[in-house]
């Protein structure tokens, strides 16, 4: 993997703008104007939302699409910042990992409605009477559907950096700051890019819940595609639902071409391999900016300053050193730290029990646990099905970069397809054929989360070193032996990362999928998701907290008993280098 300085091509002596400069400048100015317009709308009084309610007239869709897209982009930026800090701390500090990874398991399991229950009032209190407060609540809700997947991806990458690269960074005496930007981030980049795309699509899955918020007596409806879909479902307007799907397809195609396709092409240089890669991904937008003159001359100076900043030897603070030759002090510190963490967890559990116990009893706890097992059964069955289906497909796509370029926007669109949009077909079919909602609403849970497995498998296959593939080919390793000895061990860490996120996301999606409605017709599947959804709509905070606590316990135990052992196996036995 060549993490060397990428020297930009010479901009030449002529700084006279060419046609590519004009095209690039027009695109940049257009984006800035749209962002400025969206930012201006967030500063309006809250009364504007009541004065101009959501309308299903088609000419409002462009504005709604812009507002939703800006919320999702803001959430992805905050998710990236959170990922860089959180994943690095968890991967680089064993004692921090003891705390941060279980917390991440719990955060992943908390449903989006659980966050909204407590954050809507908080954010609206920060900016009373302003749309900005509601916008921040919506952005935070979308953030909770994006950040955990990206964090798990980077954590996995940082824990699996090849030892020879670590030794090389040590031999060059890189500082902590330099090692982070010259080794850790580049190595994690391929997986992080694909998981960022998946997280962007995952945000669409919960966009209805984040824009049409109802928590007890508090109702906030923000202009956006999510609130449009919610209103269309309420009014049984199938044409409006179709327009929303078409608009989503256009938006996904646009940010795929303008954002993710250039990033994928740029990130290809960070692949870990000793031989040249095959067909490298391309981007017409990246080629356009590379052909500019004046704009390129400006960016060269900026990139040079950025490059110098990444090479600064910043003396980051370090924890006091412990003499590892003396096992007792080190072991004593671990014991004390574990006791402190356990005590904090016990205190939180006690406070939850005390809050819930004031109004609920053991019968309510038994009801929540019983419904938790029903949702668990759905998650297990759907995860097995998604694994058997998407692992072979992901490997096949990842081995063919040109096909991956075509599949990428299609997969993004399918991943972004909110479960709410499938409600009309699901409700009508279940009612017409007299089907059991407990069974046939279950596929809606995996509608968005199955793509975490596909995207991570594609990322793992794409990042798989070409020299190893060529070695397997030269030794005539084919068929089942190739799957068992070559590709599956290589992509297994990526699969586990995707499976952890997909599993946690399936629990979260149960909130949306176990309660489906179309007009006045409402179907409910018995499970923990419907339990929390109904409690949230009724403003029953005690049952909301109980449901969230039970779901967190189920997800944490599921991760600890299944996924974490598999993760440890991938880290120790299937590590490159």
Beta strands, then each sheet from edge to edge (+ up, - down):
strand 1: 212-215
strand 2: 218-221
strand 3: 515-518
strand 4: 521-524
sheet 1: 1+ 2-
sheet 2: 3+ 4-
end
